[in-house]
Amino acid sequence: MLNYKNNLPIIFILGCFTAPSISFAAQTDLDFRLRFESVDQDNALKDASGLTLRTRLMHQTDEVNGFSAVIEVEDTRSLLGVDDYNNTVGKNTNYSVIADPEGTEIDQGFVKYARDGLSLKVGRQVIALDGQRFVGHVGWRQDRQTFDAATINYAFNNIDLQYSYLNKRNRIFADDKDIKSSDHLINASFKTDYGKVVLYSYLLSDDALQDDSLDTYGVSFNGNKTLNDIKFYYKAEYATQSASTSVSDFDADYYALEGAVDINGLGIKTVTLKVGIESLGSDNGDYGFATPLATLHKFNGWADTFLNTPAQGLDDTYISLNGKAFDGKWLVAYHSFDANEQSNGVDDLGTELNVQYVKPINKQYAVGVKYADYSAGDTAANKVDTQKLWVWMSAKF
């Protein structure tokens, strides 16, 4: 009998040639991502390198009287002995972290009812709200984040209302580090002629910490307009947060401002210039605004230096350019990081350069390369120079 865990590279190769001819009674998706990642940090840890293959198989049943179901299995394996990295679950702890532990799990498994603008979903599921700044699937990692939850959504006219109750956070670090919780996610949005307005309340509680709670209330607005053949994009967001632990209570604020414009002419294809600032506030230098359910890799630089907000908070001022070249998409971004509240010798939190190029081969295959270079600021911040490189290939059937 074929051991699928030990023969995933073979399955991947065979799948690339045979999957298009497979037909299923209902929708079935097969997804592979083969990725090399390296990490070089200016500290005592050894440089890390890893070659991993993520395989995801999803089947969705036909809809019957509004009811349907989804089952999805996800597997991550290191290949060819290229596994010199701290996988976050106890392996090679003297190496830098690459947060892609090996494992096989039920990624999603839910029943759904949908009829006349109303949908109900119960079971393990992906929840990604707005830009994933507060709630997301962390899809960049090989083991993405899902939730054991019940979700109700109702859409009518230009209004969309959603409520989710979460009793487990299935994080990116394999089953042993999942968190049982009692979380309430409330999200309401409505569209106007100038953009979309979102009101949200995210009330989080870690069941293992009985007195622990993290309550966030916020509002965002984003949209775009074309004036004289020039397209402008704009975004504004504000949130306030209260954190309670068995030791202390904290309060902090969040805001984000962003503007972008499409640049045309000069013999080049459209290039989008974006500038913005994101501020995760601090409570007197003792607590930094937190977003534990977010797709954190998407924000504050790809080196993942600020997965946990410093106690001094974080102000991220950034500029980026993105466009198309050679039938692929490129992006260059630069971040300047500062403390929101200077304390304990921490003010300058460093800078970072990000570069990416992704090229689809056809509708099924794509290749990509990405690089992050973080330069540390004040020594008291306990950050180190970090360079990360990713090269990958994906296939979807």
Phi, psi and omega per residue, in radians:
M1 nan 2.418 3.141
L2 -1.266 2.170 3.056
N3 -1.504 1.835 -3.005
Y4 -1.140 -0.511 -3.120
K5 -1.175 -0.672 -3.078
N6 -1.558 -0.095 -3.079
N7 -2.201 0.438 3.137
L8 -1.062 -0.629 3.081
P9 -1.046 -0.657 3.113
I10 -1.181 -0.757 3.105
I11 -1.038 -0.708 3.134
F12 -1.042 -0.829 -3.112
I13 -1.133 -0.807 3.133
L14 -1.110 -0.698 -3.126
G15 -1.080 -0.642 -3.131
C16 -1.051 -0.515 -3.071
F17 -1.756 -0.438 -3.027
T18 -1.855 -0.483 -3.002
A19 -0.982 -0.661 -3.105
P20 -1.061 -0.384 -3.104
S21 -1.597 -0.093 -3.138
I22 -1.393 2.335 3.073
S23 -2.067 2.478 -3.096
F24 -2.121 2.661 -3.139
A25 -1.119 -0.585 3.081
A26 -2.277 -3.058 -3.065
Q27 -1.216 2.216 3.094
T28 -2.334 2.263 -3.135
D29 -2.080 2.387 3.072
L30 -2.122 2.240 -2.963
D31 -2.363 2.236 3.083
F32 -2.132 2.545 2.950
R33 -2.473 2.006 3.095
L34 -1.768 2.151 -3.003
R35 -2.467 2.378 2.962
F36 -1.817 2.358 3.114
E37 -2.362 2.400 3.057
S38 -2.254 2.571 -3.123
V39 -2.341 2.230 3.107
D40 -2.208 1.974 -3.119
Q41 -2.092 2.544 -3.114
D42 -1.492 1.178 3.107
N43 -2.640 -2.927 -3.058
A44 -1.349 -0.229 -3.131
L45 -1.236 2.558 3.078
K46 -1.263 2.590 3.070
D47 -1.075 2.434 -3.064
A48 -1.841 2.606 3.008
S49 -2.597 2.459 -3.135
G50 -2.612 2.463 3.034
L51 -2.079 1.994 -3.059
T52 -2.231 2.654 3.063
L53 -2.127 2.131 3.048
R54 -1.793 2.184 3.107
T55 -2.059 2.288 -3.122
R56 -2.342 2.197 3.130
L57 -2.100 2.122 -3.094
M58 -2.175 2.357 3.063
H59 -2.227 2.247 3.072
Q60 -2.026 2.261 -3.110
T61 -1.296 2.895 2.969
D62 -1.144 2.716 3.098
E63 -1.503 2.327 3.114
V64 -2.253 1.973 -3.132
N65 0.931 0.661 3.105
G66 1.579 -0.186 -3.094
F67 -1.725 2.462 3.030
S68 -2.624 2.986 -3.134
A69 -2.524 2.676 3.109
V70 -2.279 2.378 2.983
I71 -2.266 2.317 -3.089
E72 -2.447 2.259 3.131
V73 -1.986 2.414 -3.104
E74 -2.236 2.398 3.137
D75 -2.368 2.412 3.077
T76 -2.196 2.270 3.137
R77 -2.333 2.488 2.941
S78 -1.496 2.563 -3.011
L79 -2.143 2.632 2.956
L80 0.989 0.435 3.104
G81 1.268 0.168 3.116
V82 -1.556 1.428 -3.038
D83 -2.504 0.673 3.120
D84 -1.517 1.325 3.139
Y85 -2.747 2.691 3.017
N86 -1.333 1.975 -3.050
N87 -1.562 0.156 3.096
T88 1.351 -0.061 3.129
V89 -2.170 0.563 2.965
G90 1.821 0.011 -3.126
K91 -1.756 2.294 3.053
N92 0.948 0.933 -3.077
T93 -1.213 -0.175 3.079
N94 -1.530 0.070 3.070
Y95 -1.856 2.850 3.010
S96 -1.145 2.791 -3.046
V97 -1.431 2.337 2.806
I98 -2.194 1.916 -2.924
A99 -1.431 1.028 3.118
D100 -2.305 1.255 3.113
P101 -1.194 2.646 3.070
E102 -1.256 2.601 3.096
G103 2.902 2.804 3.061
T104 -2.216 2.336 -3.101
E105 -2.699 2.852 2.969
I106 -1.360 1.917 -3.097
D107 -1.361 -0.754 3.043
Q108 -2.435 2.604 3.059
G109 -2.895 1.728 -3.050
F110 -2.557 2.816 3.009
V111 -1.917 2.432 -3.076
K112 -2.275 2.463 2.997
Y113 -2.140 2.274 -3.121
A114 -2.437 2.258 3.123
R115 -2.878 2.222 3.005
D116 0.961 0.848 3.088
G117 1.470 -0.151 -3.140
L118 -1.835 2.334 3.038
S119 -2.370 2.454 3.081
L120 -2.176 2.337 -3.113
K121 -2.372 2.197 -3.116
V122 -2.256 2.197 3.108
G123 2.330 -2.920 3.132
R124 -1.319 2.228 -2.963
Q125 -2.687 2.749 2.968
V126 -1.413 2.331 3.007
I127 -2.256 2.064 -3.137
A128 -2.310 1.894 -3.057
L129 -1.801 2.287 3.110
D130 0.903 -2.244 -3.106
G131 -1.527 0.204 3.136
Q132 1.210 0.325 3.117
R133 -1.213 -0.489 -3.138
F134 -2.015 -0.545 3.136
V135 -2.465 2.118 -3.102
G136 -2.713 -3.085 -3.063
H137 -1.848 -0.024 3.115
V138 0.891 0.783 -3.017
G139 -1.142 -0.204 3.103
W140 -1.193 -0.592 3.101
R141 -1.327 2.740 -3.091
Q142 -1.193 -0.622 3.062
D143 -1.775 1.728 -3.039
R144 -1.342 2.903 -3.115
Q145 -1.556 2.294 3.021
T146 -2.316 3.088 -3.086
F147 -2.374 2.472 2.928
D148 -1.468 1.982 -2.896
A149 -2.724 2.886 2.920
A150 -2.092 2.202 -3.072
T151 -2.202 2.337 3.030
I152 -2.131 2.290 -3.129
N153 -2.285 2.371 3.097
Y154 -2.358 2.137 -3.118
A155 -2.079 2.291 3.092
F156 -2.651 2.488 -3.055
N157 0.884 -2.114 3.110
N158 -1.895 0.395 -3.078
I159 -2.004 2.423 3.116
D160 -2.306 2.122 -3.114
L161 -2.045 2.347 3.133
Q162 -2.480 2.391 3.025
Y163 -2.315 2.355 3.081
S164 -2.289 2.392 2.974
Y165 -1.927 2.144 -3.101
L166 -1.884 2.263 3.015
N167 -2.007 0.056 3.027
K168 -2.794 2.341 3.054
R169 -1.799 1.909 3.134
N170 -1.557 1.648 -2.965
R171 -1.454 -3.018 -2.995
I172 -1.531 0.083 -2.994
F173 -1.886 0.449 -3.121
A174 1.317 2.994 -2.920
D175 -1.030 -0.658 -3.016
D176 -1.109 -0.349 -3.108
K177 -1.897 0.238 3.022
D178 -1.208 2.724 -3.036
I179 -2.142 2.190 2.992
K180 -1.359 2.395 -2.999
S181 -2.572 3.031 3.000
S182 -2.357 1.413 -3.005
D183 -1.906 2.478 3.087
H184 -2.113 2.140 3.138
L185 -2.024 2.064 -3.126
I186 -2.112 2.176 -3.064
N187 -2.454 2.157 3.134
A188 -2.259 2.274 -3.122
S189 -2.334 2.645 3.020
F190 -2.568 2.570 -3.056
K191 -1.719 2.464 3.060
T192 -2.152 3.110 3.110
D193 -1.177 -0.291 -3.073
Y194 -1.883 -0.177 3.140
G195 2.706 -2.987 -3.100
K196 -1.850 2.342 3.076
V197 -1.863 2.322 3.135
V198 -2.199 2.300 3.000
L199 -1.992 2.371 -3.082
Y200 -2.541 2.656 3.016
S201 -2.397 2.099 3.124
Y202 -2.081 1.914 -3.027
L203 -1.972 1.826 -2.980
L204 -1.916 2.514 3.104
S205 -2.586 2.163 3.094
D206 -1.494 2.041 -3.056
D207 -1.098 -0.461 -3.136
A208 -1.253 -0.358 3.130
L209 -2.022 1.676 -2.936
Q210 -1.045 -0.571 -3.104
D211 -1.703 0.154 -3.055
D212 -1.535 2.321 3.023
S213 -2.665 2.652 3.132
L214 -2.473 1.857 -3.056
D215 -1.944 2.175 -3.104
T216 -2.207 2.280 3.114
Y217 -2.196 2.317 -3.081
G218 -2.734 3.036 3.108
V219 -2.515 2.475 3.106
S220 -2.392 2.748 3.104
F221 -2.501 2.241 3.069
N222 -2.592 2.616 -3.131
G223 -3.013 -2.970 3.109
N224 -2.676 2.692 3.123
K225 -2.518 2.593 3.073
T226 -1.931 2.124 3.138
L227 -2.197 2.147 -3.139
N228 0.903 0.781 3.108
D229 1.179 0.225 3.075
I230 -1.949 2.211 -3.102
K231 -1.685 2.216 3.127
F232 -1.980 2.531 3.068
Y233 -2.143 2.551 -3.120
Y234 -2.595 2.639 -3.100
K235 -2.671 2.439 3.038
A236 -2.508 2.448 -3.118
E237 -2.626 2.514 3.079
Y238 -2.470 2.449 3.086
A239 -2.570 2.673 3.056
T240 -2.180 2.562 -3.007
Q241 -2.383 2.441 3.032
S242 -2.144 2.212 3.135
A243 -2.041 2.309 -3.127
S244 -2.213 2.249 3.062
T245 -2.238 3.084 3.127
S246 -1.208 -0.203 -3.086
V247 -1.826 -0.815 -3.012
S248 -2.590 2.892 2.995
D249 -2.043 2.450 -3.112
F250 -2.339 2.732 3.057
D251 -2.379 2.465 3.108
A252 -2.673 2.755 -3.136
D253 -2.033 2.806 3.133
Y254 -2.365 2.455 2.956
Y255 -2.595 2.696 3.100
A256 -2.504 2.379 3.067
L257 -2.281 2.325 -3.095
E258 -2.603 2.459 3.062
G259 -2.403 2.597 3.139
A260 -2.586 2.754 3.134
V261 -2.564 2.465 3.046
D262 -1.462 2.240 3.129
I263 -1.852 2.181 3.139
N264 -2.137 2.926 3.090
G265 1.603 -2.869 -3.129
L266 0.989 0.429 3.081
G267 1.296 0.263 -3.138
I268 -2.113 2.776 3.048
K269 -1.277 2.952 -3.086
T270 -0.961 2.267 3.049
V271 -2.118 2.345 3.129
T272 -1.793 2.146 3.079
L273 -1.751 2.227 -3.103
K274 -2.244 2.392 3.034
V275 -2.334 2.600 -3.133
G276 -2.995 3.001 3.025
I277 -2.424 2.381 3.044
E278 -2.157 2.234 -3.076
S279 -2.121 2.012 3.006
L280 -1.766 1.871 -2.953
G281 -1.250 3.085 -3.088
S282 -2.305 2.696 3.017
D283 -1.826 1.545 3.097
N284 0.965 0.580 3.091
G285 1.319 0.201 -3.109
D286 -1.912 -0.243 -3.077
Y287 -2.716 2.383 3.101
G288 -1.925 2.447 3.122
F289 -0.855 2.260 -3.008
A290 -2.032 2.548 3.076
T291 -2.375 1.278 -2.991
P292 -1.207 -0.297 -3.138
L293 -1.751 0.085 -3.026
A294 -1.351 2.833 2.886
T295 -1.458 1.449 -2.926
L296 -1.159 -0.534 -3.111
H297 -1.066 -0.409 -3.104
K298 -1.293 -0.269 -3.002
F299 -2.186 2.632 3.021
N300 1.052 0.648 3.015
G301 1.577 2.462 -3.081
W302 -1.346 -0.178 3.087
A303 -1.247 -0.156 3.094
D304 1.039 0.632 3.127
T305 -1.260 -0.463 -3.013
F306 -2.073 0.764 3.046
L307 -1.096 -0.567 2.984
N308 -1.926 2.175 -3.124
T309 -1.150 2.285 3.093
P310 -1.016 2.702 3.105
A311 -1.025 -0.486 3.122
Q312 -1.399 0.012 -3.057
G313 1.352 -3.127 -3.079
L314 -2.579 2.200 2.984
D315 -1.928 2.040 -3.100
D316 -1.936 1.885 3.066
T317 -1.762 2.200 -2.984
Y318 -2.425 2.767 3.050
I319 -2.478 2.470 -3.137
S320 -2.532 2.728 3.010
L321 -2.258 2.393 3.047
N322 -2.534 2.637 -3.121
G323 -2.948 -2.780 -3.104
K324 -2.163 2.531 3.082
A325 -2.752 2.384 3.101
F326 0.932 0.724 3.103
D327 1.138 0.301 3.076
G328 -2.221 3.114 -3.122
K329 -1.998 2.342 3.115
W330 -2.100 2.711 3.115
L331 -2.607 2.394 3.026
V332 -2.265 2.272 -3.125
A333 -2.392 2.605 3.110
Y334 -2.302 2.312 -3.136
H335 -2.089 2.446 2.985
S336 -2.099 2.116 -3.021
F337 -1.894 2.364 3.082
D338 -2.411 2.727 3.046
A339 -1.219 2.469 3.062
N340 -1.262 -0.616 3.055
E341 -2.336 1.980 -3.121
Q342 -1.147 2.280 3.087
S343 -2.842 2.655 3.073
N344 0.920 0.657 3.092
G345 1.326 0.217 -3.122
V346 -1.895 2.045 3.082
D347 -2.408 -1.001 3.123
D348 -1.502 2.065 -3.121
L349 -1.828 0.183 2.989
G350 1.781 -3.034 3.140
T351 -2.407 2.870 3.125
E352 -2.645 2.459 3.048
L353 -1.957 2.301 3.095
N354 -2.156 2.391 3.122
V355 -2.403 2.395 -3.136
Q356 -2.572 2.554 3.004
Y357 -2.473 2.229 3.140
V358 -2.235 2.286 -3.093
K359 -2.251 2.053 3.012
P360 -1.297 2.386 3.078
I361 -1.466 -0.755 3.007
N362 -2.784 -2.790 -3.102
K363 -1.203 -0.308 -3.077
Q364 -1.782 -0.565 -2.981
Y365 -2.054 2.609 3.048
A366 -2.646 2.678 3.055
V367 -2.248 2.722 -3.126
G368 -2.737 2.777 3.058
V369 -2.463 2.479 -3.078
K370 -2.565 2.516 -3.082
Y371 -2.455 2.430 3.084
A372 -2.279 2.349 -3.130
D373 -2.314 1.818 -3.134
Y374 -1.772 2.298 3.076
S375 -1.966 2.163 -3.045
A376 -1.221 2.738 3.099
G377 -1.812 -2.158 -3.091
D378 -1.055 2.390 -3.126
T379 -1.019 -0.623 -3.099
A380 -1.117 -0.291 -3.136
A381 -1.344 -0.220 3.109
N382 1.050 0.641 3.014
K383 -1.858 2.747 -3.119
V384 -2.284 2.663 3.042
D385 -0.975 2.355 -3.057
T386 -2.468 2.312 3.026
Q387 -2.149 2.319 3.109
K388 -2.286 2.470 3.133
L389 -2.306 2.379 3.064
W390 -2.257 2.412 3.000
V391 -2.337 2.271 -3.046
W392 -2.562 2.850 3.000
M393 -2.357 2.406 3.108
S394 -2.183 2.680 3.103
A395 -2.504 2.338 -3.111
K396 -2.298 2.346 -3.135
F397 -2.299 nan nan
